[in-house]
């Protein structure tokens, strides 16, 4: 009986050790991320331009929030720009000396994903939320109109039935 109890306890201990190891990895990931952002010279004109581009994209997203057709097109434009990450990274690897102080671009693409793709995907996510909100609102309005029409036709039918029953009497 004690052998059966030891197995679940061993499983629990193994699980706890695994979770603690993951927590350590998360902490080291956060430290590496902070080190990464501290290592970048954010005052370079091209990085300021990229940040300004993302701010403009976010403002466009907010500006288009009630223009659903334009928002849908804009969503695909954002996805298309995000799809250009790999070719832009290859260009960055080849030509970084002409615009950057340090070779931030590498084969893994971590830098360009962090600085270029992630903000575009975030803007796309916000855009998608606005599109879904508009779709849900349209569905609710359509259903309300259907219910109003159904109530109206039901009242008209009741009127007809009352009128017909009065004629019969």
Secondary structure, 3 states (H helix, E strand, C coil): CHHHHHHHHHHHHHHHHHHHHHHHHHHHHHHHHHHHHHHCCCCCHHHHHHHHHHHHHHHHHHHCCCCHHHHHHHHHHHHHHHHCHHHHHHHHHHHHHHCCCCCCCCCCCHHHHHHHHHHHHHHHHHHHHHHHHHHHHHHHHHHHHHHHHHHHHHHHHHHHHHHHHHHHC
